[in-house]
Structure formats: structure tokens, C-alpha cells
């Protein structure tokens, strides 16, 4: 909503600096988004007070040497008038009329030295006015167009302002800043201030906030025409959909441009002036918030001649018939929906009520008689209609946010009176006001203690009442409460809480104290799951991984790239995706089933720039449940490693070693060690991973995830750029299973009192024997003194026989009760070797 | 014999002075004071002397031994000092060469921002409560006092799913009712972080997916003044102790009164800059007193309980703090971006 301050000033006194007005409105919820200045300081073109003034045109004569130029004699408050050379076509009609001072034509006059925009340039270019000879007549001043002043693009003629009984009292010589200078506030109309979608609406708020009285527009109409009674009948079929319909008839309207002051206000408010009838309709809507519509009365009468030659025009509002269509005045034909409300006559529909007029019944250039409609409509129907048909008119904007039925009569009278005054019309005698169920005044009770408790303000009933009265509430104060009658321009007050907001706004949010919560502190339970997730993130970050946060919207096809050539993986989930009906793009139409797929995509994107990629994400996947409304949201961890294991350094050269399977496994071991969780790794097969380099993670024998080297085909499908020999490692783990297993507390291991004895042992075993099984056997056979088994070498090749491998271990023996002797250790060692030889292991000498 | 002794002493001192390395000193020591060194060999000659001469010779040789030992220690210290100095001098590094960095990991900048928010509110007794991303229309809208076709719904364009009444939550306010049901009849003090989704064009300023942190406090003694105090405290902890806050009337269907909180611009100190659009204020969060309808839907009787709620966008906070001008960077996950934080 664009609000010119000069217009606002018609209804409430604006005597504070613009910035303060802005702050007062913004703080009260009428957020000023921008301020546009016209001619005033702050504008791109400031009209110099001494050099740009108002001129009174006294006479217009033909230029002696040029057909297309005239000489205008202009009085501007100086000792003698100035003769100005101009080519403005809108002065030509006055040539040769002699003294035209009595016509009261005024125009902005720029004096020599004034800075203006160059009217002949397409862009806004400033230029300084210099005196020069124009075809033999010396000229030092200029009458200005809108473009030259930075008001609009208009440059077809100069601005001509007529002083009459309805126009401001123009006076020659007044600095133009004081006449047309303005600041326009762009106010964001949020849903609960729909009442402020008008200048009067904003004025009302400003008056309340600054404790001033408001001066409403003149809502009286002079009706001197023939009676309207027998000429038009209006019925509304559903008072819920169309609570009120007011109509007035204005006859003998002259269609011409509206006066400059109205055009200027419309322009500043963001409307293009059209002609006096359309402009008045828009002006009243902007001024007091009631949209209105004009019909060609003679067209309606012609139709009535068909259905009731001797009877009145019959206008009826109703819902559409099955299959009914309507052509709006933008010449688009709409198929109507059951919730569109129509203004009709017995022959068919005339307009889309509250949204847009129909093409056939609209005002035409030759229209003389205007039937004016101002109505109230159900805001939900208007909202649905506007959205469905994609029509966003100013009327629909207001009606879809709620315009109180009380405003219809005021708006209709105001528009009719302006048509009488400015368009030369005669208002038929009588107002048709179809208002079968007048809105009851809304009364709201407010408990005073509740008001104090909610606001934190310790105010008396009278103080609260006085704050509300500033917003035109009619308030009665009782002992413990008050009753407020809501003013009839508002539809947003339902309960005491609404009144508290109003009293806080008027009191000033800024004046309400700031206090620290004194209420009982709830039991502090924390969020253990979140805390563990965050702990896992920290451990992975310590291990050198970067956390990601990805889009959770994807498509199944993108996720299925994870499964190399194995159809069974693609069928499990297709119908369990949470699927959008209105995706923003086909690429983001379902909620993800896999985090790994998005982490792989990020690996691919980064592989163009990064030598080392070590990334992870913790987040939700969404598995739709056929019998449940909402999907299961499961928390998973996915991580991907590829590329250089270390940051390259000048001492180690450009190509540090690459990540492999055991880096990934080491990170997972590091994670589980930190979490005090025992996880088993079991060789497995999975369509995402390279066979032979894949493991399933088991927690207490239950699978909780997969890890391994990503299958080369999958790497290729994701487009991860890799060097020869470079592997992509990944893991995908169910945190809903892992996190509950993290112990809250665990016993520490006491530090040893007696020294440890370390022994090395190299075994030769079949290549197929797993390291884990040897380690387990060693620990079992080693007895309680064997504290630690650590593999330090794996070797195949000569002199180890083919099909065999050598595993070398550091064994640590230690007792908690004594220093071990060689005898103790060798006894254990012997037993160990004996046991292992049963597994086919031999000692490597 | 004594003369020989003097001669040995003088000669040895001479050699000691000439020694400039620890290696030469080592040799000198072996040859002079070692087990088969010159002094020892002299000692063995004591047998050739008469019993009268022996004490004098003995005394003399012990003196020489001690003196030489002292002289050696002194010289050794000198030489060692010189050697150390020259070793240090010759092993200076070009300290401008780059260091050897450990492989760096990091938290996503939004996780970092969220944790800061958790910590500050945690100190004030607000605990984290999480609720689903995929929500029912009832939790996301209806129970929060957004009736169907209400104009406020237009402020948040939803993604709908193939299941009727199931949408992607447009704000984490959707968890308010769930939290109230969970905690009733205890007082509530929670923050609700999470991912939200809106059907909007993806631009530098808006995304179809964004995180939000909602806050909710419900109790028998909670006022609008508490809302102001709590959120001002939060703003000062997050943006600096000197920050001013401004509360402006606003509108959310689930709060009444509602307020927008601005923080004095920390980039220009309120002077006016491009980021604060020359207003001196930065819009940080929306807030308000919990609407009685919402309290009732959560199980709390509005005649007894009041509460406040607020909501903020961690991306906006991070954008302001680090001067990030494109919201799309957050989910692009370019490591060159993420590793700056």
C-alpha cells in the first residue's frame, strides 16, 4: 500500500519528520518498506525552492516565428510576469483567447538555473536550465512536464492544474515543493491490518498512535435526480456470501480526464489515471478502502427491456450454474467454479463479484449513466476465486482480507458524490441498500488481570480503556473487567487477547519493560538423542571429516544410481516414498530414502576441485507407511572418503597416499571406541559396494549398516572424478539403532602396577583365514595374562608358501598382581602356539 | 721426576687449550687422565723414587691430576657452548615455509549456528524438542489457528503430498502442539529446530528448504515483558552485549500480541548500511504471546496459562554474521565454502 503523506495529511495532521512517521507506523505493525520522495530533500531530483515554483498562466500567444511554439505569460510572485517559450500542445487551445487568468490555470515553472530531468532523453538525466534564444525570442524559464520533475514518464504536455472549489488553493510563486512535494510510504499490509489498506485506514492508526483526532472524508451525497426506487431492484441469494449490496445511479456523467490533483494522488499511490469515472472508483477505494464497481446503466436497461419491458432492472447475486462461463473486462473467458459469486441479471452474469467486472457491462467511452455498486463479499470465496482464476485486482486484494459491510454505504456515497462534483453527474434520488442481516456490533470482554498478566503492564481499567478508545473502541469499565465494542471498520477482534495486542500497540511495544522469566523452571531433561548425534558429529570432525547438510527432496531415479545392476534393490521402496503433488521441479519431488545418495552427489560435485574428500551427513530419511498417515523418519549417518589421505605438503611431495578401505574402517573403529560401543564387521555383499571389500556392521548380532568400497559402476554413475587406483569408500549407518546402545557410564581400566612383557609372534596361515578369527583365537588361548594382541605386519610371497600368508603380532602380557617372569610368559606362549596349530597356523621362524 | 711432572702438566695444558672440539677433548682426556693416560703412567713411576721423595711426588701428582681435571671440565664447557652455538646457527629453518596440517574436518556452518542458539537458550532453561518434517495439516496449520483459506496461509506456500492432509512442514511451529501434548501439565520451555519447506522460487534470498528454530514457553506467570527480556538477552549473547532490540507489532495467527524483533545493526552500529537497508535495524525473529486457541489445542487452559513463542532462521543469522549473500550456498555443500567456518 503506497501512502502519500500529503494525502494522509487530509485526515490527520502530519507534522513530524518523515522518518519519525515511518518509525511510529513501523513499530505499530504498519511496516514501512520504502519511502519514495518527490521533489523533497531525499528525492533523486530535489525541486529547488527558489527556482521551481508554481506559476499562474495569464495569457497564451502564438510565437511570432514558429508554428509549433507558443508564448505563455506566467505570473509567479515576482514583480512582473515572465514570458515563457514552450511547445506544450496542451497550451495551444488557449492561443488567442486573450487574458485567461480567470481560467485559474497553474503550472510548475522552473526558473533559470534550476536543475530538472531532461524531458527529451529516454533515461533520467539531470540538466541545468539556461536562458537562450528560441527562434528570436529570449527564454529563461520553463513550464514543466511530469517527466521533467521526476513524477512520471509523461512528457506530452506540461502539467496544468486547475484551481476550482474542489482543488487545493494554488497560489502563484509558492515553491513547488510545498504544492507537489511528497513522501510516499510503502506499507506492508499483513493479514491482520487489512483495515489499513487505505489512506483513511492508515490515518486512523496514526491518529490513535499520536493521540490526535481524525477528520473523515465527507460521506454526504447530494441527490438531485429522479427517484431510483422503481428503476433498479437488487436481490442477494445468500447473505453469507454477499452480506450487503449498495447501489446508486449517477446520470449524465461526462467522461474526461480527472483533475490533476486526483491524477497526481493516484500516480503517487501507484495507479495509472484513466478517466474521471475510473479514477474516482480507484480513488475512493484507495482513500477509504471500499472497492466499488461501475456498470453501464443503459446497457443494463437494454437487457431489462428484454426480460421486463415495463419493470425495473433486476440485479441478483448468486453462485454459478453448472457449466456457466464469464468473460471479464480483460477479455478472458473463465470457466466458473461453485464458489465464485456472480452479479447477474435474468439474462446472465454481469461481473465476478468483488473480483473483476464483466466485459459486456463495463463502462464504455460513450457511457453517460453509471450504476455504482459497493458491496461486501465473503472473504473466503473471494480469496478462492482470485487464486483459482489468477486474478489479483486491488478489489480482490481487499475483499479477500475482509472489508466490513459497514463500509459499503460510505464508499458508495463518497464515489457518487465525487462523480457529481468532478464528472458533472446528477445522482438519482435514493440509495438501494440490500443488507438483509446487518452485522451486529461485536462486544468483547477483557479481564483486567488477564490483560496485565499477558502484557506485563500494570495498568488500571481506566488506563486500558483510554488506550483502546484512541482506536475508536467504545469501552465500559467494570470492577475486574471491561467491555469493548469494536468499531465497525474492524473484523479482526475476537477476544480479550486481541484487545491486549491493541492496547500494547497503542501504549508502545518499546515502552513495555523487559523482564527475565520468573515462572517455574520446567524439569531439565535435555535431549539425549540430539546430544549423542552432536557427539558423533564432533568425533567425525576430529577424525578430519566435514559435515554436510543436503536437500532432502530428490527423485527415486537419483537414489537408484546407488545400486549397481541389481534390480531387487530398486523395487523395495518405490511406493513408500513421500511424494509431492506440487513439486517445484521434477528433480525434487520425493523425500529421500537415502542420505548416502546425496553425500555421493556432493562428493562428485567437489571432486572437480578437491584432492581430498572426507564428508558425512547425519539426518533423516522418510519411509512412507501404508497404514500410517505420516512416514517413519529414521536418522542415519552416511560418510564418504576419497582421494588423498593427508594434506599435501612440500616435504612429502604432491601426491600423498590415497584413502583406502582401512581408512574408512579406522574412522568407524575410532567412532565406536569413542562411543564405547562394540561393533562387529562381517564380510557381506551389497549392490552399492565392491564385492570382496564390503562389510556389514553388526551390533549385538543385529545389522546396523554397511561399509566398504563403492562399486566402480556406482562411482561412475555418480560421476565422481577419480584417478587410477583411487577408491571411493562409504558407510551408511542406522543411528536409531546405534545411539541407544551408547552407554551412559562405563568402568575405566585401572593403570597397571606391574610391568608388561611384550612378545612378538609371527604365524603362517591359509590366505582365507580372517585376521579377526586369528585374533579371537589368540585372545582365547592367551589366558587372562594376555592383555593385548596387536597386528603389526601382514605378508604374502616368498618365502611364505603360495596360498598362505604371514601375520605378525605384538602380544602384551601383564598381571595385575605381580611382575611376570620369563617362565610365566613362555608357558603362555607355548599354550598359545599349541592352540593355534590346531587351527592350521604354524609359527614363522 | 718432578721436573718431568711439571713438563707434563705444562704440555697437557697447552694441548687442552688447543683442543676445539669435544672429540679432540675426548682423546685428550683418554691420553692424559684416562686409565692408561700420561698421568697414570707417571704414577707408575713412583716406585723408582726414594721413600723420602715419594710423598712430595705423590702430592704433586695429585695436584696436577686435580688441576688438569678442573681445567678439562672448564674447557669442555667452553667447547660445548661453542659447538652448540654453531650447531644452532647452522640449523636455522626458513620459518616462512608452510606447516604440515592435519586433515581438517568441520561442522556445517548451520550446525555451528544451531549449537550457538541451543547453548544460549539452554542456559535459560529451554530444551531442544524435535518433531517430524512431514506433518499433518492439523499440526502445521489448523491447530495453530490457521483456518482453511485463511489469508495467513498465503504467507507460507506449502508442499502437499499424495496423502491427503499430509504436507511438508512450513515452519517448526508445527511442533508446538506436539511439545505441549508431550509436556502437559508441566510448564514448557523448549526450542524446536529443524528443516522446513516452502514452495517458493529458489533465489539468492529464498530456498525451498531452510532451517528454523522455534521457541515456546508456557507457564502460569509468563508475560509479554518476559518475551522482550528473554529475546533481548538472546540477541545480546548472539550478536554482542551492546546490541539494542526493537519490538514491532506484527502478525502470526498463532500468537497475539505478535511482535517482530529487530536488532541494532552490528555492521554499521546503527548508522545505516546496505545490509540493514539504511534503517539501522536488522530483522531477526518473529514472536508473540501464544494464542489462546493454540494453548487450548495444546491442552493448556488459557484462563490459567500464558506463554510466548518465537521463530528465527539460522541461515539468516549466519548470512548476517559472515556477510553471505546467497542462501543457496548452504545446501550446495561446496567444500571451499564449508571449510571457511
Contacts between the chains, C-beta under 8 A, distances in Angstrom:
chain1	res1	chain2	res2	distance
A	26	B	248	5.8
A	27	B	246	7.2
A	27	B	247	7.9
A	27	B	248	5.0
A	27	B	249	6.9
A	28	B	248	7.6
A	28	B	249	5.2
A	29	B	248	6.5
A	29	B	249	3.1
A	29	B	250	5.7
A	29	B	251	6.9
A	31	B	248	6.8
A	31	B	250	7.8
A	31	B	260	7.7
A	190	B	250	6.8
A	190	B	251	4.4
A	191	B	150	7.6
A	191	B	151	4.2
A	191	B	152	5.1
A	191	B	155	7.4
A	191	B	251	5.8
A	192	B	251	4.1
A	193	B	251	7.2
A	194	B	151	7.7
A	379	B	151	7.6
A	380	B	149	4.5
A	383	B	149	5.6
A	383	B	151	6.7
A	383	B	154	8.0
A	384	B	149	6.2
A	400	B	151	6.5
A	401	B	151	5.4
A	450	B	303	7.8
A	453	B	221	7.6
A	453	B	223	6.3
A	453	B	306	6.0
A	454	B	223	6.5
A	454	B	224	6.3
A	454	B	257	7.7
A	454	B	289	5.6
A	454	B	306	5.6
A	455	B	223	6.5
A	455	B	224	5.1
A	455	B	225	7.5
A	455	B	257	7.7
A	456	B	223	3.3
A	456	B	224	4.9
A	456	B	225	2.8
A	456	B	226	6.7
A	456	B	228	7.9
A	457	B	224	7.9
A	457	B	225	7.6
A	495	B	292	6.6
A	497	B	256	4.4
A	497	B	257	7.6
A	497	B	289	7.2
A	497	B	291	6.6
A	497	B	292	5.6
A	497	B	302	8.0
A	498	B	256	6.0
A	500	B	256	7.4
A	500	B	257	6.0
A	500	B	289	7.6
A	501	B	249	7.1
A	501	B	256	5.3
A	501	B	257	3.4
A	501	B	258	7.1
A	504	B	224	6.4
A	504	B	249	7.6
A	504	B	257	5.0
A	505	B	249	4.8
A	505	B	257	7.4
A	509	B	228	7.9
A	509	B	247	4.2
A	509	B	248	6.6
A	509	B	249	6.2
A	509	B	259	6.0
A	510	B	246	6.8
A	510	B	247	6.8
A	512	B	224	5.9
A	512	B	225	5.6
A	512	B	228	6.2
A	512	B	247	7.7
A	513	B	225	4.8
A	513	B	228	7.4
A	513	B	229	7.8
A	514	B	225	6.3
A	514	B	228	4.2
A	514	B	229	3.9
A	514	B	232	5.2
A	515	B	223	7.0
A	515	B	225	4.4
A	515	B	226	5.4
A	515	B	228	7.5
A	515	B	229	4.4
A	516	B	226	7.2
A	516	B	229	5.1
A	516	B	230	7.2
A	516	B	233	7.2
A	517	B	124	7.0
A	517	B	125	7.5
A	517	B	189	7.9
A	517	B	217	6.8
A	517	B	219	8.0
A	517	B	222	6.8
A	517	B	226	5.0
A	517	B	229	7.4
A	517	B	230	6.0
A	518	B	221	6.1
A	518	B	226	7.4
A	519	B	187	6.1
A	519	B	217	7.4
A	519	B	219	3.6
A	519	B	220	6.6
A	519	B	221	4.4
A	519	B	222	5.1
A	519	B	226	7.5
A	520	B	187	5.2
A	520	B	219	6.2
A	520	B	220	7.6
A	520	B	221	7.8
A	521	B	125	4.8
A	521	B	187	7.6
A	521	B	189	7.2
A	522	B	125	6.9
A	522	B	127	7.9
A	522	B	183	6.9
A	522	B	186	5.2
A	522	B	187	4.6
A	522	B	188	6.3
A	522	B	189	5.1
A	523	B	186	6.5
A	524	B	125	6.6
A	524	B	127	6.5
A	525	B	127	6.4
A	526	B	127	6.0
A	526	B	128	7.9
A	527	B	127	6.0
A	527	B	128	4.2
A	527	B	129	7.0
A	527	B	130	7.2
A	530	B	128	5.3
A	530	B	130	6.8
A	534	B	115	7.2
A	537	B	107	6.1
A	537	B	111	6.8
A	538	B	107	7.9
A	540	B	105	6.6
A	541	B	105	3.9
A	541	B	106	6.0
A	541	B	107	5.9
A	542	B	105	6.7
A	543	B	105	6.4
A	544	B	102	6.8
A	544	B	103	3.6
A	544	B	104	6.4
A	544	B	105	4.5
A	545	B	105	4.5
A	546	B	104	7.8
A	546	B	105	5.5
A	546	B	106	5.1
A	546	B	108	7.9
A	546	B	335	6.1
A	546	B	338	5.6
A	546	B	339	6.4
A	547	B	105	7.8
A	547	B	106	6.7
A	547	B	107	5.0
A	547	B	108	4.5
A	547	B	111	5.9
A	547	B	338	7.7
A	548	B	108	6.3
A	548	B	333	4.6
A	548	B	338	7.3
A	549	B	108	4.8
A	549	B	110	5.7
A	549	B	111	7.2
A	549	B	211	7.9
A	549	B	330	6.9
A	549	B	331	6.3
A	549	B	333	7.3
A	550	B	331	6.2
A	550	B	333	6.6
A	551	B	209	5.8
A	551	B	331	5.3
A	552	B	133	7.1
A	552	B	195	6.3
A	552	B	209	6.5
A	553	B	197	7.5
A	553	B	208	7.0
A	553	B	209	6.8
A	578	B	134	5.4
A	578	B	161	5.5
A	578	B	163	7.9
A	578	B	166	7.7
A	579	B	161	6.1
A	579	B	162	4.7
A	580	B	159	5.0
A	580	B	160	6.7
A	580	B	161	5.9
A	580	B	162	7.9
A	580	B	168	7.5
A	581	B	160	4.7
A	581	B	161	6.5
A	581	B	162	5.9
A	582	B	159	6.3
A	582	B	160	5.6
A	582	B	199	6.0
A	583	B	159	7.3
A	584	B	199	5.9
A	584	B	200	7.8
A	584	B	201	7.7
A	584	B	202	7.2
A	584	B	208	5.4
A	588	B	208	6.9
A	591	B	133	7.4
A	591	B	134	6.5
A	591	B	168	7.5
A	602	B	333	4.5
A	605	B	332	7.6
A	605	B	333	7.4
A	605	B	334	7.1
A	606	B	333	7.6
A	606	B	334	6.7
A	606	B	335	5.0
A	609	B	334	7.8
A	609	B	335	7.4
A	609	B	336	6.4
A	610	B	335	5.5
A	612	B	103	6.5
A	613	B	335	7.3
A	614	B	103	6.6
A	614	B	105	6.9
A	615	B	333	7.7
A	615	B	335	7.5
A	620	B	133	6.3
A	622	B	133	7.1
A	622	B	134	5.9
A	624	B	163	7.9
A	629	B	136	6.3
A	629	B	163	6.5
A	629	B	165	7.5
A	629	B	166	6.1
A	630	B	132	6.0
A	630	B	134	5.6
A	630	B	135	7.3
A	630	B	136	6.9
A	630	B	166	6.6
A	631	B	134	5.3
A	633	B	132	5.4
A	633	B	133	6.4
A	633	B	134	7.0
A	645	B	103	7.3
A	646	B	103	6.1
A	647	B	100	7.6
A	647	B	101	4.6
A	647	B	102	7.3
A	647	B	103	5.8
A	647	B	104	7.5
A	649	B	98	7.2
A	649	B	100	4.8
A	649	B	101	7.6
A	650	B	97	6.7
A	650	B	98	6.6
A	651	B	100	7.1
